[in-house]
Amino acid sequence: MDEIPDVLCINCENMIEITKLEAHSKICIQPTQQVLKYNNMSFLPGLHFRLIKLKSSVEALVYYENESLSSSTKGYLEFLIVKANELLSLHNDNMESVNIATAINTKLRNVSGKMPCKYVVYSERLRFLALEKTYFILDVISKKTERISISQMLIAKKQEMDYTKKHMKFIKRAKNRIGNRTNSYDNLEEVSSNIIPRSSIMSNIESPGQRKGNGVIEIEDFQPLSSGGRQKVVNIKSDMKKSFFSKCLVVKLTFHSKHPAQYIQINELYEKILENNTPAEKWEEFIRDEFDHPERWVNLTVIPRFDAGDDNST
């Protein structure tokens, strides 16, 4: 009868000797309050509860039945107590804990092959609980890794959205500035389109002599240019300059605040179109071309360096 293994009672989670099984069955007829309590809790506390109950049963065998145990059997049972304590001490959810629990399982399998049949059930029971804890830790690690991956993805998405919102605000502000500038200078566009060419002014000056036919130009023919006419020419030149400056500002606002084009002096551009007699209808093409080539006007080695990546970060 000594070789018949003990039996695990599902009601109290205690190991019962086969000789006492009948008497125990009459008393332990339903799960104890402690077992019910841990069954209703999360997995890990219930697992530790079973480990403690198993360890207590093994300790009872070692410390209360010393006379009936051989030294080798006692050594094996003490080994089970040590490994049960090691399993209970694993609190970190990492691969180190997984490796320790796996090593315990391997050692228990080796011990099971050497223990008397009566006590193998204790070793196998502890081995089963070691596997349960190993799987539990692996599951926690897997969920934690998944949460970290999701968290990293959400952070990346948030950064992407923040950048997009920031970029859209910049575009909207630039669009509003350009729109405001364009609206402010609509009248100047109209004035510049009605500019009187120099040739027509000269023709007006010469026409009185032609009308007289005698080659004599009378003083009153020059009266429009003597006062009001001269003022009109000055106003036209001023309007031309304002129109040109407005077109330059509209183009300039499309460049980043740190772009070399921001250092181009509009006065110098205006002097160039006067020197070249550039017609008004070609001003926009001229302005765009000059701003696209700031090296023509700016010494790039003496201004802050501008990287293309800076434009995207705005």
Beta strands, then each sheet from edge to edge (+ up, - down):
strand 1: 7-8
strand 2: 15-16
sheet 1: 1+ 2-
end
